[in-house]
Amino acid sequence: MVMALSAMAIDFMTPAFGEIRTHFQMGSESTAAAQIITVFFLGEVAQVVYGPLSDRYGRLPILRLGFAVYVAGSIASALAPTFAFMLVARFVWGLGAAALQVSASSIIRDRFRGDEMARVMSLIMAIFLIVPVFAPLGGAALLAASSWQVVFAFPAVLAAIVFGWSLRLPESRPASNIVAMNLSAIGRAARYVVSNRLTRRYTLGAMLLFAAFSTFLSSFERVIGELYGRPALFPIAFGLMTAVAAAVMLGNRRLVNGLGAKRSSVVMLTVNLTVAGLFLIGSVTSQGIPSLGATLGLLTIILAVNTASSVNFGSLALEPMGEQAGMAAAFYGSFYVGGGAALGWLIDRQLSTSLTPWAIALLVSAAGALILMPAPRLRGAERPLEV
């Protein structure tokens, strides 16, 4: 639920984007509303700061700080008098989510490793993806009964509830893993993380996958509402697509159990690459707007395998880190989210009248992630852990 708060901060308010464009006097073809998602992700780059703090002071103090900043960002966004103010508030909101995510990732890494961690993360992500299934429908229902300001304030209520629930969590950082808080120690830890070839390659691959995923989160509402003229379909389509992604995530857990995280990622990325190629062909041959059914079907498959691959990449990137779990989670989260969001912003700006730029980005991200993957060992050399 701690990690699901980030999904709530994104998916719950996407139905309100149309109202926001009207409230702040944007044109219907404006892509500016996508910045609400982008700046939130950029705020999550602060994980690189929270990581060393988490290694030094423990997971729980940073977790508590994250709740406070998250609530402040949510309320400030709801009260925003201008769109520029909202973007600043959303950045603050992302700062809070960053503390929550780096704490959650570090807690998981403290307790699990390797393929076991990939299976646990798949289960957690499947639960995490239940939020996007219902969040757009909940946001649309709340919007129909109130205003976009109430929709933006609601995640603060959920965060307060999860904060109370989180008080039962014990500290997971081993006492022997306390890292000194000075520039020299942080520098050594950062160099250790960055110099690891496997961590570096998996992080770059995850960044490419996240670029395509962030475009889905920030632009799918406008694609359905404006390019296809079916705004009422958005919350239903979004919910069904994320439900499929959650089911695939559970299937990925079994796949990792049988093949290992590396080989299962190769399978997922191969499917991703193939379907992205079909999407590009369909987009080019239809002047940038494929049929709605084809778009929804192909994007559903891409979203599902993209998400599963990203979870595997995260587990594989953090596996070698050991005592530097907090710094590693911070480096990984900051780079792949920040870099992916920046690339996603560039893609968003191209989606005013055609889906072809998005299709190209999906193909490039899948191919790049597949190329960056170290070759998996021969069958039998990489034995998956027993459940």
C-alpha positions as CSV (number, residue, x, y, z in Angstrom):
1,M,0.0,0.0,0.0
2,V,2.9,2.3,0.6
3,M,4.0,1.8,-3.0
4,A,0.4,2.0,-4.3
5,L,0.2,5.6,-3.0
6,S,2.3,6.6,-6.0
7,A,-0.2,5.0,-8.3
8,M,-3.0,6.8,-6.5
9,A,-1.1,10.1,-7.0
10,I,-1.2,9.5,-10.8
11,D,-4.2,7.4,-11.8
12,F,-6.9,8.8,-9.5
13,M,-6.8,12.3,-11.0
14,T,-6.3,11.4,-14.7
15,P,-10.1,11.7,-15.3
16,A,-9.8,15.3,-14.1
17,F,-7.4,16.4,-16.8
18,G,-10.2,17.6,-19.0
19,E,-11.5,19.8,-16.2
20,I,-8.0,21.1,-15.5
21,R,-7.6,22.1,-19.1
22,T,-10.9,24.0,-18.9
23,H,-10.1,25.5,-15.5
24,F,-6.7,26.8,-16.6
25,Q,-8.0,27.8,-20.0
26,M,-5.9,25.4,-22.1
27,G,-7.0,24.3,-25.6
28,S,-8.4,20.8,-26.1
29,E,-5.3,19.8,-28.1
30,S,-2.9,21.1,-25.5
31,T,-0.5,18.5,-24.2
32,A,0.4,20.7,-21.1
33,A,-1.7,18.6,-18.8
34,A,0.7,15.7,-19.3
35,Q,3.3,17.8,-17.3
36,I,1.2,17.0,-14.2
37,I,2.5,13.5,-14.5
38,T,6.0,14.4,-15.7
39,V,6.9,16.8,-12.8
40,F,5.6,14.3,-10.3
41,F,8.1,11.7,-11.7
42,L,10.9,14.3,-11.7
43,G,10.2,14.9,-8.0
44,E,10.9,11.2,-7.4
45,V,14.5,11.8,-8.5
46,A,15.0,12.9,-4.8
47,Q,15.3,9.2,-4.1
48,V,19.1,9.7,-4.6
49,V,19.0,11.9,-1.4
50,Y,16.7,9.7,0.6
51,G,18.8,6.5,-0.1
52,P,21.9,7.6,1.9
53,L,19.6,8.9,4.7
54,S,17.8,5.6,4.7
55,D,21.1,3.7,5.1
56,R,22.2,6.0,7.9
57,Y,19.0,6.6,9.9
58,G,16.9,3.6,9.0
59,R,14.0,2.9,6.7
60,L,11.2,4.0,9.0
61,P,12.2,7.7,9.7
62,I,12.4,8.3,5.9
63,L,9.1,6.5,5.5
64,R,7.5,8.9,8.0
65,L,9.0,11.9,6.3
66,G,7.6,10.7,3.0
67,F,4.1,10.6,4.3
68,A,4.2,14.2,5.6
69,V,5.6,15.6,2.3
70,Y,3.2,13.5,0.2
71,V,0.2,14.9,2.1
72,A,1.5,18.4,1.8
73,G,1.9,18.1,-2.0
74,S,-1.6,16.6,-2.4
75,I,-3.3,19.4,-0.5
76,A,-1.2,22.1,-2.2
77,S,-2.1,20.7,-5.6
78,A,-5.8,20.8,-4.8
79,L,-5.5,24.5,-3.7
80,A,-3.4,25.6,-6.7
81,P,-4.5,29.0,-8.0
82,T,-2.5,28.7,-11.2
83,F,-1.2,25.9,-13.3
84,A,2.4,26.8,-12.6
85,F,1.7,26.6,-8.9
86,M,0.1,23.2,-9.4
87,L,3.3,22.0,-11.2
88,V,5.4,23.1,-8.2
89,A,3.0,21.3,-5.8
90,R,3.1,18.2,-7.9
91,F,6.9,18.2,-7.8
92,V,6.7,18.4,-4.0
93,W,4.2,15.6,-4.1
94,G,6.7,13.6,-6.0
95,L,9.4,14.3,-3.4
96,G,7.1,12.7,-0.8
97,A,6.4,9.7,-3.1
98,A,10.2,9.3,-3.6
99,A,10.8,8.9,0.2
100,L,8.0,6.3,0.3
101,Q,9.3,4.3,-2.6
102,V,13.0,4.3,-1.6
103,S,12.0,3.1,1.9
104,A,9.7,0.4,0.5
105,S,12.3,-0.8,-2.0
106,S,15.0,-0.8,0.7
107,I,12.8,-2.8,3.1
108,I,12.1,-5.4,0.4
109,R,15.9,-5.6,-0.5
110,D,16.7,-6.0,3.2
111,R,14.6,-9.1,3.4
112,F,14.9,-10.8,-0.1
113,R,17.4,-11.4,-2.8
114,G,17.7,-12.4,-6.5
115,D,14.8,-14.5,-8.0
116,E,13.1,-14.6,-4.6
117,M,13.1,-10.8,-4.6
118,A,11.7,-10.7,-8.2
119,R,8.8,-13.0,-7.1
120,V,8.0,-10.9,-4.1
121,M,8.2,-7.7,-6.2
122,S,5.9,-9.3,-8.8
123,L,3.3,-10.1,-6.0
124,I,3.6,-6.5,-4.6
125,M,3.3,-5.0,-8.1
126,A,0.3,-7.1,-8.8
127,I,-1.4,-5.6,-5.7
128,F,0.0,-2.2,-6.6
129,L,-1.7,-2.5,-10.1
130,I,-5.1,-3.1,-8.5
131,V,-5.1,0.6,-7.7
132,P,-5.1,1.7,-11.4
133,V,-7.9,-0.7,-12.1
134,F,-10.3,1.2,-9.8
135,A,-8.6,4.6,-9.4
136,P,-9.8,6.2,-12.7
137,L,-13.3,5.0,-12.1
138,G,-13.2,6.3,-8.5
139,G,-11.7,9.6,-9.7
140,A,-14.4,9.9,-12.4
141,A,-17.1,9.2,-9.8
142,L,-15.7,11.7,-7.3
143,L,-15.3,14.3,-10.1
144,A,-19.0,13.8,-11.1
145,A,-20.0,14.5,-7.5
146,S,-17.6,17.3,-6.6
147,S,-14.7,19.0,-8.4
148,W,-11.1,18.4,-9.6
149,Q,-9.8,20.0,-6.4
150,V,-11.5,17.2,-4.3
151,V,-10.1,14.6,-6.6
152,F,-6.5,15.9,-6.0
153,A,-7.0,16.1,-2.2
154,F,-8.3,12.6,-1.8
155,P,-4.9,10.8,-1.9
156,A,-3.9,12.8,1.2
157,V,-6.8,11.0,3.0
158,L,-5.6,7.6,1.8
159,A,-2.0,8.5,2.8
160,A,-3.1,9.3,6.4
161,I,-4.8,5.9,6.6
162,V,-1.8,4.0,5.3
163,F,0.5,6.0,7.6
164,G,-1.5,4.7,10.6
165,W,-1.3,1.2,9.3
166,S,2.5,1.5,8.7
167,L,3.1,2.1,12.3
168,R,3.1,-1.7,12.8
169,L,6.2,-2.1,10.5
170,P,9.5,-3.0,12.2
171,E,12.8,-1.5,11.2
172,S,14.4,-3.8,8.6
173,R,17.9,-2.3,8.1
174,P,20.5,-4.4,9.8
175,A,22.3,-2.6,12.6
176,S,25.6,-3.5,11.0
177,N,24.7,-1.6,7.8
178,I,24.8,1.9,9.2
179,V,26.5,4.2,6.7
180,A,28.3,7.3,8.0
181,M,26.7,10.5,6.8
182,N,29.6,12.4,5.2
183,L,30.4,13.2,1.7
184,S,33.3,10.8,1.5
185,A,31.2,7.9,2.7
186,I,28.3,8.8,0.4
187,G,30.7,9.2,-2.5
188,R,32.2,5.7,-1.9
189,A,28.8,4.2,-1.7
190,A,27.7,6.0,-4.9
191,R,30.8,4.9,-6.8
192,Y,30.2,1.3,-5.6
193,V,26.7,1.4,-7.0
194,V,27.5,3.2,-10.3
195,S,30.6,1.1,-11.0
196,N,28.6,-2.2,-10.9
197,R,28.1,-3.1,-14.6
198,L,25.0,-5.2,-14.0
199,T,23.3,-2.6,-11.9
200,R,24.1,0.1,-14.5
201,R,22.8,-1.9,-17.5
202,Y,19.6,-3.0,-15.8
203,T,19.0,0.6,-14.7
204,L,19.4,2.0,-18.2
205,G,17.1,-0.7,-19.5
206,A,14.5,0.1,-16.9
207,M,14.7,3.8,-17.8
208,L,13.9,3.0,-21.5
209,L,10.9,0.9,-20.5
210,F,9.7,3.6,-18.1
211,A,9.8,6.3,-20.8
212,A,7.2,4.4,-22.8
213,F,5.2,3.7,-19.6
214,S,5.2,7.3,-18.4
215,T,3.8,8.3,-21.8
216,F,0.9,5.9,-21.3
217,L,0.2,7.4,-17.9
218,S,0.4,11.1,-19.0
219,S,-1.1,10.9,-22.5
220,F,-3.6,8.0,-22.6
221,E,-6.5,10.2,-21.3
222,R,-6.0,12.7,-24.1
223,V,-5.4,10.0,-26.7
224,I,-8.8,8.4,-25.9
225,G,-10.7,11.6,-25.3
226,E,-9.3,13.8,-28.1
227,L,-7.8,11.7,-30.9
228,Y,-10.5,9.0,-30.7
229,G,-13.3,11.3,-29.3
230,R,-14.3,8.7,-26.6
231,P,-13.6,10.5,-23.2
232,A,-16.1,8.4,-21.3
233,L,-14.3,5.2,-22.3
234,F,-11.0,6.3,-20.7
235,P,-11.5,5.1,-17.0
236,I,-13.0,1.8,-18.2
237,A,-10.2,1.1,-20.7
238,F,-7.5,2.2,-18.3
239,G,-8.9,0.0,-15.6
240,L,-9.2,-3.1,-17.8
241,M,-5.7,-2.6,-19.2
242,T,-4.1,-2.4,-15.8
243,A,-6.2,-5.4,-14.6
244,V,-4.6,-7.4,-17.4
245,A,-1.2,-6.0,-16.4
246,A,-1.8,-7.2,-12.8
247,A,-2.7,-10.7,-14.1
248,V,0.4,-10.8,-16.2
249,M,2.4,-9.7,-13.1
250,L,1.1,-12.7,-11.2
251,G,2.0,-14.9,-14.2
252,N,5.5,-13.4,-14.2
253,R,5.9,-14.6,-10.6
254,R,5.4,-18.2,-11.9
255,L,7.6,-17.5,-14.9
256,V,10.4,-16.3,-12.7
257,N,10.0,-19.3,-10.5
258,G,10.5,-21.6,-13.5
259,L,13.0,-19.7,-15.7
260,G,14.7,-17.2,-13.4
261,A,14.4,-13.4,-13.6
262,K,16.8,-13.1,-16.6
263,R,15.3,-15.6,-19.0
264,S,11.8,-14.5,-18.1
265,S,12.7,-10.9,-18.9
266,V,14.0,-12.0,-22.3
267,V,10.7,-13.7,-23.0
268,M,8.7,-10.6,-21.9
269,L,10.9,-8.2,-23.9
270,T,10.7,-10.3,-27.0
271,V,6.9,-10.2,-26.8
272,N,7.1,-6.4,-26.2
273,L,9.3,-5.9,-29.2
274,T,7.0,-7.9,-31.5
275,V,3.8,-6.2,-30.5
276,A,5.4,-2.8,-30.6
277,G,6.5,-3.5,-34.2
278,L,2.9,-4.5,-35.1
279,F,1.7,-1.2,-33.4
280,L,4.1,0.8,-35.5
281,I,3.0,-0.9,-38.7
282,G,-0.6,-0.3,-37.9
283,S,0.0,3.4,-37.0
284,V,2.0,4.1,-40.2
285,T,-0.5,2.4,-42.5
286,S,-3.4,4.3,-40.9
287,Q,-1.9,7.8,-41.0
288,G,-1.1,7.8,-37.3
289,I,-4.5,6.8,-35.9
290,P,-5.0,3.0,-35.9
291,S,-8.4,1.6,-35.2
292,L,-9.5,2.0,-31.5
293,G,-9.8,-1.8,-31.0
294,A,-6.3,-2.4,-32.4
295,T,-4.8,0.4,-30.3
296,L,-6.4,-0.8,-27.1
297,G,-5.5,-4.5,-27.7
298,L,-1.8,-3.9,-28.6
299,L,-1.3,-1.3,-25.9
300,T,-2.7,-3.7,-23.3
301,I,-0.2,-6.4,-24.2
302,I,2.7,-3.9,-24.3
303,L,1.7,-2.3,-20.9
304,A,1.5,-5.8,-19.3
305,V,4.9,-7.1,-20.5
306,N,6.5,-3.7,-20.0
307,T,5.5,-3.6,-16.3
308,A,6.6,-7.2,-15.7
309,S,10.0,-6.6,-17.4
310,S,10.5,-3.5,-15.3
311,V,10.0,-5.4,-12.0
312,N,12.5,-8.0,-13.1
313,F,15.0,-5.4,-14.0
314,G,14.6,-3.7,-10.7
315,S,15.3,-6.9,-8.8
316,L,18.3,-7.8,-11.0
317,A,19.7,-4.2,-10.6
318,L,19.5,-4.4,-6.8
319,E,20.7,-8.0,-6.4
320,P,24.4,-7.3,-6.2
321,M,24.1,-4.4,-3.8
322,G,24.0,-6.0,-0.4
323,E,25.0,-3.5,2.3
324,Q,24.3,-0.5,0.0
325,A,20.6,-1.4,-0.5
326,G,19.4,2.1,0.3
327,M,21.9,3.9,-2.0
328,A,21.3,1.3,-4.7
329,A,17.5,1.7,-4.5
330,A,18.0,5.5,-4.6
331,F,20.3,5.4,-7.6
332,Y,18.1,3.0,-9.4
333,G,14.8,4.8,-8.7
334,S,16.1,8.3,-9.3
335,F,17.8,7.4,-12.6
336,Y,15.2,5.2,-14.2
337,V,12.2,7.4,-13.1
338,G,13.9,10.8,-13.7
339,G,15.4,9.8,-17.0
340,G,12.3,7.9,-18.1
341,A,10.1,10.8,-17.3
342,A,12.2,13.2,-19.2
343,L,12.2,11.0,-22.3
344,G,8.4,10.5,-21.8
345,W,7.9,14.2,-21.8
346,L,9.6,14.5,-25.1
347,I,7.3,11.7,-26.5
348,D,4.2,13.4,-25.0
349,R,4.9,16.6,-27.0
350,Q,4.8,14.7,-30.3
351,L,1.3,13.1,-29.7
352,S,-0.9,16.0,-30.8
353,T,-2.3,14.4,-33.9
354,S,-0.6,11.0,-34.4
355,L,0.3,7.9,-32.4
356,T,3.3,7.0,-34.7
357,P,5.9,8.8,-32.4
358,W,4.6,6.7,-29.5
359,A,4.8,3.5,-31.5
360,I,8.4,4.3,-32.5
361,A,9.3,5.0,-28.8
362,L,7.7,1.7,-27.7
363,L,9.7,-0.2,-30.3
364,V,13.0,1.6,-29.4
365,S,12.5,1.1,-25.7
366,A,11.9,-2.6,-26.0
367,A,14.8,-3.1,-28.3
368,G,17.1,-1.0,-26.2
369,A,16.2,-2.9,-23.0
370,L,16.7,-6.2,-24.7
371,I,20.2,-5.1,-26.0
372,L,21.2,-3.9,-22.5
373,M,20.3,-7.2,-20.9
374,P,23.4,-9.3,-20.1
375,A,23.0,-12.7,-21.8
376,P,21.3,-15.1,-19.4
377,R,23.2,-18.2,-18.5
378,L,22.5,-21.5,-20.1
379,R,19.6,-23.5,-18.7
380,G,20.6,-25.2,-15.5
381,A,23.4,-22.7,-14.7
382,E,20.9,-20.2,-13.2
383,R,18.8,-22.2,-10.8
384,P,15.7,-20.4,-9.6
385,L,15.1,-20.5,-5.9
386,E,12.6,-22.9,-4.5
387,V,9.3,-21.3,-3.3
